[in-house]
Amino acid sequence: MMVDELLCVNGDEATCQLTIRQDNFFIDEDGLMAEPGLIEHIAQSASAFAGYRAFEAGATEPPVGYIGEVKNFHLYKRPNVGDILTTTITMGPEVEGITIIRGETKCGDDTIADTQMKIFVKP
C-alpha cells in the first residue's frame, strides 16, 4: 500500500500522505525510494481520491483503476526511509472512463516529483 491517509478533498483536488518505511517494496539498497515507487504512490493517491468520490456517490465497493499512461514525469529528488510524502492530486476531465490527473509530491516544502497520468477507472 502506497497511501497511508487521504488528508483532504476539496472539489477536484485531494491530498494524500505516505510515510516511507524500510519494508517498502520500492526501497533500494541505498535506502532511497526508486522512481517507480513515486509513480505508484501518485497513482494510488489518485485511486484513493476516486474511491472517496465513488463512496460519496453511493458505491458499496471501491472502483478498480489502471494507469493508462504516464506523461511528463519529473523526479527532482528521491526520498529516504522515514520521509513523509504529501501528494496533491488534481482531477481533470473524464472521457469514457479515462481521467487525466495531475500529481505533485512534496517532502516538506520541496517538490520531489510531479507528473500527469491517464487513469482508467472500471465501474
N, C-alpha and C positions, 0 to 999 in steps of 0.2 A: 504494500500500500504506500502510495507516494503523496498522500494528503492526510495530515493529522486533523485538520479542522477547517470548516468553512466559516470564516470570521464574520463576513457581512455580505449582504446583497443589496444593491441599490440600482434599480432599473435593469439596464443591460450590462451591469458591471458587478463583479463579485471578487472577493479577496479570500484566498486560502493560505494556509500555513503548513510548513513541514519542518520538523527538527531532524537533521541528518544524523542517523545513528550508525554506529560501526558495522552493524549487521545488514545495512542496506545493500541490496544486490548490486548497485551501481558504484560502490566504493572501490577504487583502485588500490593497489598495494601501497601507493603513496599517501593514502588517507584522504584523497580528494574524490569528489563525485565526477564520474565520466559524463561527457556531453549528452549521450543518450538518456541519462538519468534526468537531466534538466528538461529534455523534450518530453519524457514520460511524465514528469511532475506537472508540467504545464498542461498536458493532455488530460491527466487525471483531475486537475483543478477544473478544467472545462467540463469534465464529466460530473464532478460534484455539483457544479452550478446547474447543469442540465437536469440532474436528478432532483435537485431542490425545486427547480421550476416544474418538473413533472409532478412531484408530490403536491406542490401548491395548486396544481391544476386538477388534482383528484386521483392521480395514478396510485395504484396499490403496490406496484413493483417498479424498481428503478429501470430506466431505459438502458439499452446496451449501445455503446458508441464505439466508433472506429476512427482512427486517424486516416484521412484520405490523402492528405498532402501536408508537408511541412515546407513553408516558404520563408525565405529571408531570416533564417535562424542566425542570431548573433550571440556568441559567447564572449563575454568580457572578462570573466574570472570564474574559475572552478571553485565551488565551495568546499569547506573542510567538514570533517566529522564534528558535530556539536553546533554547527551553524544553524540558524533559524532562517528559513526561506519564506518570504511573503510574496505571493504571486497574485497579480490582478489580471483577471480575465475580462475582456470586453467582447460581448457577443455582437456579431454583425448580422447581415441579412441571412435568411434561411430560404433555400430554394430546393424543393423536392427532397427534404430530409437532410440536406447538406448545409451546414452552417459555417460561415467564416468567422474565426475568432482571432483575437489578438491577445497575446500573453506577455506580461513583463514580470520578471522575477528579480526581487531585491534581497540583499543580505544587508540588514541595517539600512542605511541611506543609499547604498551603492546598487545600481542596476547591474546585475551579473549576467542576465540573458534576456533576450526578447525574440519573439517570432510571430508569425501568422500561420494559422493552420486551417485546413478544411476538415471538419468533423462530420461524420455521418452518424446520425442517431437513429437506431432501428426502433420503430414504435412498438 
